[in-house]
Amino acid sequence: MSLVDKVLSGKASIQEEELLVRYYESFQQSSEWNTFLLESPEIIEERLLQRIQDSINTEDDTKTVRLARTRWRRAMPVLACIFLIAIGVYLFREGFQKWSGPVRMQQIATLEGQRKFIQLPDSSKIWLEAGSSLKYPEDFKGNTREIYLSGEAFFEVAKNPEKPFIIHTGKLNTSVLGTSFDIRAYPANNSEVVVVTGRVMVMVEMDNRKADEKTATGGQVILMPNQKVTFDSASQQLSKVEEPNASDYLERRKGMYIYKGTKIKEVIDDLQHLYGVQIRIKDNMKNCTFYGDFDVNKGVEKALSIIAITLNADVKKDPKQKGYIISGEGCQ
């Protein structure tokens, strides 16, 4: 029999009655519910409600009831109401803390030459590229879904108009409702966002710049499908252009990188991130452009051989840097 049952039935000692009163008083300063002493709040609530009803409908005809028991029976409805209030406060605190308490964050990182797939709590899908990191909550609470990215990733965001999806990447914040796009935001490079489907808003965190300096061209842009925005870290400006090959980014999820007239330096940057190796290119070849594609799962030397054939170049191992050197006649 629980302590509450003993008190309400008149079988509790004076010490037990005082213990119950002291416990209720202590509950005012704490949300800890002693299940061992009182059983679960739900069971106590059900029993108290029944006791109140019984006390209203039943009269005690016994003339030889002890004074203490009579006192507690008369006070029983009041006591029951007090504990019902206490139970309500406890359950409210428990629910509120569950809703508003601190959220545990998850962090996933990829090494150079490593790629990972992540599915978020809202069913959004992320393909994290090599040399990148992603930080996200175990559960999305509140009115937004916010995550943090360093590096490159392709996103398929689950639609939820009531909870915008916000990606923080250094100085850029990218907000979406439901779409697919690629973000490249390695620390040492300019950042870019390419939209495949849907619509996104890209905004620069302006630090201490004045409000009147936050222009549409400098601080915020809206991107539609087949559009790309580049953020210049030096000028702190956004530049939006058309990107007719945006759909090629869908293939990156599978490890297939497609280039159509891309500057060779950008291709080399991709290879260095993907494979974690140093690749040097001779100065006379830096203006070359590359047309072709390669499967990153087949290794760096296979990708370099494709580049060499396309540009009529030579690829040699660099013993000093433990990497590779690309040389040739050039494209000038």
PyMOL commands that set and color helices and strands:
alter all, ss='L'
color gray80, all
select helices_A, chain A and resi 3-8+14-27+35-38+41-57+67-100+211-213+216-219+246-252+264-275+283-285+296-298+300-311
alter helices_A, ss='H'
color red, helices_A
select strands_A, chain A and resi 105-109+116-119+125-128+133-137+145-156+165-169+172-176+180-185+191-197+200-204+220-223+227-232+237-242+256-263+279-281+289-295+313-318+323-328
alter strands_A, ss='S'
color yellow, strands_A
deselect
rebuild
show_as cartoon
